[in-house]
Amino acid sequence: MKAMILAAGRGERLRPLTDKIPKPLVEVAGKPLIVYHIERLAALGVTDIVINHAWLGDKLIQALGDGGRWQVKLHYSGETEALETGGGIKNALELLGSEPFLVINGDVFIDALPTIAAQPLSLMAIKAAMGEALAYLWLVDNPLQHPEGDFALLEGRLSAAGPSKLTFSGMGIYQPALFNGTTSKRFALAPLLKDKMAQGLVAGEHFNGFWCDVGTVERLAALNTRMTTLDKKQD
């Protein structure tokens, strides 16, 4: 299984930190956000990881290199213009291959990677859980900054409409065929997913592990406080 970490965002709400470094290099407990993802993917056995980049992308490549220190291969998908989430993934499809692949937002923090249908992530488990679906998303409880949620989850299928919506975690599995028929170079992922939801082609589940959207200076500070507290308890 291959994975992609979305790392091309400008990080406006994390300024002034992101004036000098790309958002995924912002540190949590002394370690860049993106390194937590790389370490967890490596521990899972994922050896090919694609990272897209735009703003200060050269600094991202300089900091991470070829991935050898984590026993993985890092592949970079450069963007000379903002392609948004959907366009960024489509732009990297050649690097991601023909099998379903995992995508994680570079600005979220999790304590552990999700499982799929109670099984560790693997191509076999992914294919069994997805069936004919083109996408499989993990949803989380709605955070304070996003109380309305994004999608409803009912019997393993997602809908753009319905009661008790949950929030998209920024973690998903996608079939390359999801992007068939998309003609624009730049496009958001959400409208494409909503279109496939209407066709019953998006599955998913609730992720109940720790999750944080590190989108603002305030949330970054709160996350650092949490990590410091956990470290003290473990000492």
N, C-alpha and C positions, 0 to 999 in steps of 0.2 A: 504493500500500500504506500502511495505517495501522499504527501501533505503539502499544503500551501499556507503560509502565514501572510496575511494582508498587512502591508507595512508602508503603504504609499501616502497615507493621509498627512495633511499639513500640521494637524494638532493645534488649531487656533486657540482652543480653550485651555491649553496647557502652556501658553506663552506666559512668561518669557523663556521658560525652559526649552521650548521647541524652536526658539530663534536660532539656536546654535547646534542643536542635535535633532535628528529625526525622532518622532514620537516613540517608536519602539525601543529606543536606547535610553529613555527616561528610566531611572533606577528605582527599584523597590527593594528596600533592605539591602542596599549596596550592590544590587545586580540588575542589569537591564531587563526590562519587561520581556523582551523577545527571547532572552536566554532561558527563562523559565520554560517557555514553550519548546524550545529546541531540546532542552534536557529531558523533558517528559516524553517527547516524541522519540528521542534516542532510546530511552528506557523501554519504550513500547516495542522497539525494533524497527521503527521507521527510519530508513537510511537515506532517502531522497526527499529533500525539503526544498520547495520553491518559495522564494521571497520576492514579492514585488516591491518596487521602490520608486520614489520620485523626488520629493523634497529632501535635499541633503543625502541623497542615496549613496554618494561616494563614501560618506562617513559610516553608513551602515555596512557597506562591503568591507571597509577598512577594519571595522571593529569585529566583524564576525568571520571574515576570511572564507576559506573553502569548507569550513565545518569540521575539519579533521580533529580538532581538540575534543569534539563530542562524538567522534566516530560516525559522523554522517557526512553526506555530500550536500552542500548548499548550492542551489541554482538560483540565479538572479534574473528577474524579469523587469527590466528597466522601462519606465514610462516617461516620455518627454512631455506629456500633457496629462491632465487629470482624466482618468478613464472611468472613475467611480468603481464601485465594487464589482458589478457585473462585467464591465469592460475590462477591469484588471484581471479577473479570472479568465475570461475568454482569451485575453492577450497571452496568457501563460499556458494555454491548453497543450501546445506542442511539448512543453516540458513535463506535463502532468500525465501524459499517456492515455491509454484507452480504457483503463479500469476506473471504478469509482475512487474518488480522492477526498481526503479530509481538508477542510478549510477552517482556519481559526483567525479571528480578528487579532491583530497585533497589539491592540490597546485594551484587551481584557485580561484579567488575572484569575486563575483558577488554582485550587490546591492540587487537583488531579484531573487527568483527562477523563472524559465521560466513558461510560460503557454503552453498549448498544443492545437493547433487549436483554439486559442483565448479563451480557457476554463481553469479554474484553474485545477491544477493537481489533479486528482482523478482516481481511477480504472475505473470508468464508462467512463470518458473522454478519458483516455488512450486507453482503448479497442476500443472505437469508432474511434479514430484517427488512430490507428495502423492497424485495420482490420486484414489481414493475415500476415502483416509484422512481422518479428522476432526481429527487432530493430527499434528504433526511435531516431534519433540524432538531436541535436541542433547545428547549424553551426553559426559562427560569421564572421564578416569582417576580412580579413587577417591582422594580426598585422605586425609591421615592421620586426619582427624577423622571420616571416613565410609568405613571400609575395606570394608564389606559391599556397598556400591553400592545401586542402586535397581532398575534394569531390565536385562534381557538384550537384546542386539541381535543378531539373526540375519537375514541377507539383507534388510536394510532394514526389518524389522518388529521391534517391541518387544514384550517379554513381561515380566510381573511375576514369572515363575518361570524358572529356568534357571541354568546355570553362568556364571561369569565376568560377573557383573553389573557395570555401570558406573553412574556417578552422574549424575543429572539435573542439567544445568547451570543450570537456571532460565531457559533460553531455549527458546522454542517458537513454532510457528505453529499457530493454531487456526482452525477453521471455526466460524462462529457456531452452526451446527447441532450442534456438540459439546454445547451446553448445552440442547438441546431435551429436554424431559421432566424437567429438574431442577426440583423444587418448593420446595426450601428457599431461603431468602434467604442463609443463612450455611452454607457448606460448603467442605471442602478439595478441592483439585483432584486429588490423587493417587488417591483411590478412584474418581473418575469416569474418569480415564485408565486405570486398571487394568481397569475394566469394559469399556472400548472396546478395550483390548489383547486381551482374551479373545475379542473379535469380529474381530480382525485389522484394526482400524481406526486403529491408531497406527503411524506410520512414524517413521524417524529415522536419525541417523548419528552418528559419533564426531566430536567437536570437538577438534582437536589444537593449537589456539592456546593462548596463556597465559590462564588462568582462575583466579580467586581468589574464594572466598566470604568476604567481609569481615564475618564474623559476630561476631568478638570483638576486644577491644582488642589482644590479642597478634597476631592475623593482620593487623590494620590496621597495627600497627607494622612487621611484617615486609614488608608491601607498600610502605610508605613507604621503608623501607631499600632495597628493590629499585629503586624509582623513582629514588631519589637516586643509586644506583650507576649506573643507566642514563644519567642526565643527565650524570654526571661523565665517562662513557666517550664521550659524544657531544660534549663540549666540546673 
